Amino acid sequence: QVQLVESGGGLVQAGGSLRLSCSASGRTFSTYGMGWFRQAPGKEREFVTAISWSGGSTVYADSVKGRFTISRDNAKNTAYLQMNNLKPEDTAVYYCAAESTGWAATTLGAYDYWGQGTQVTVSS
């Protein structure tokens, strides 16, 4: 039983920054890989970034490389997504997810637990 809660979404102008947080329950947080996905209206949920259980490995979608940074603090049971230089095409509901093998996985099917999502809207 793992519960994830996202926070930090909101409305921001293009070029601005936002930091999302994902708070997880339980002592076993440190054994899970963590990922961020997003879903825009009328589109499929897509991979954004992921981090391994130790925090030592990260992977990013090409669309966000150089702009977004994923991190985690296992002592606080929290994962983060720092988003810089935001663009209107980043507008979506952002979801965090936990993966039991500890890998920084890139596919939706690899993840076992999902948060409720937080809305990010980037205006032009």
C-alpha positions in Angstrom: 0.0 0.0 0.0 1.6 3.2 -1.3 -0.2 6.5 -1.5 1.2 9.4 -3.5 0.0 13.0 -3.4 1.2 15.7 -5.8 1.3 19.4 -5.1 2.7 22.6 -6.5 0.8 23.0 -9.7 -0.7 26.2 -10.9 -0.8 28.9 -13.5 2.5 30.4 -14.8 3.5 32.5 -17.7 5.8 31.1 -20.5 9.4 31.3 -19.4 8.6 30.9 -15.8 9.3 28.2 -13.3 7.4 25.8 -11.1 8.3 23.1 -8.6 6.1 20.1 -8.1 6.3 17.8 -5.1 5.2 14.2 -4.6 4.7 13.1 -1.1 4.7 9.3 -0.5 3.5 7.2 2.4 5.5 4.4 4.1 9.1 3.5 5.0 9.6 1.7 1.7 9.7 4.8 -0.4 13.4 4.5 -0.8 13.1 1.2 -2.6 10.9 2.5 -5.5 11.8 4.2 -8.7 9.8 7.4 -9.2 8.5 8.9 -12.3 6.6 11.9 -13.6 4.1 11.7 -16.4 1.7 14.3 -17.9 -1.5 14.3 -19.8 -2.8 17.2 -21.9 -6.5 17.4 -23.0 -7.2 15.0 -25.9 -3.8 13.3 -25.6 -2.4 10.1 -24.1 -0.5 10.2 -20.8 3.2 10.6 -21.7 6.5 10.1 -19.9 8.3 13.1 -18.6 11.1 11.9 -16.4 12.1 9.2 -13.9 14.7 8.6 -11.1 16.0 5.4 -9.7 15.6 4.3 -6.1 19.0 5.7 -5.1 18.7 8.9 -7.0 21.8 8.0 -8.9 20.2 7.5 -12.3 17.8 9.8 -14.1 16.1 9.8 -17.5 14.2 12.6 -19.4 11.9 12.9 -22.3 13.6 14.8 -25.2 10.9 17.5 -24.9 12.0 18.5 -21.4 15.8 17.9 -21.4 17.7 20.9 -20.2 14.5 22.5 -18.7 13.2 20.0 -16.1 15.1 18.3 -13.2 13.8 15.4 -11.2 15.1 14.8 -7.7 14.2 12.9 -4.5 14.7 13.1 -0.8 14.2 9.6 0.6 14.5 10.8 4.2 11.4 13.0 3.5 9.6 10.5 1.4 9.3 13.1 -1.3 10.1 13.4 -5.0 10.3 16.7 -6.9 10.0 18.0 -10.4 11.7 21.4 -11.0 10.4 22.9 -14.2 12.2 25.9 -15.7 11.6 27.9 -18.9 8.1 26.6 -19.1 6.3 26.6 -22.5 2.6 26.5 -23.3 3.0 23.0 -24.6 3.9 21.9 -21.1 0.3 22.5 -20.0 -1.1 19.3 -18.7 -2.1 17.4 -15.6 1.1 16.1 -14.0 1.2 12.7 -12.2 3.8 11.1 -10.1 4.2 7.4 -10.0 6.1 4.7 -8.0 7.8 1.6 -9.5 8.5 -1.3 -7.2 11.7 -2.6 -8.9 13.5 0.6 -8.3 14.3 1.3 -11.9 13.9 4.7 -13.6 11.3 3.3 -15.9 9.9 5.2 -19.0 6.7 3.3 -19.6 3.3 3.7 -17.9 2.9 -0.1 -17.4 6.0 -0.3 -15.3 4.5 1.7 -12.5 2.5 0.3 -9.6 1.1 3.3 -7.9 -0.1 6.7 -9.1 -1.0 10.0 -7.5 -4.1 12.0 -8.3 -2.4 14.6 -10.5 -1.8 18.3 -10.3 -2.7 20.8 -13.0 0.0 22.9 -14.6 -1.1 25.7 -17.0 1.4 27.8 -18.9 0.1 30.9 -20.6 1.6 32.8 -23.5 
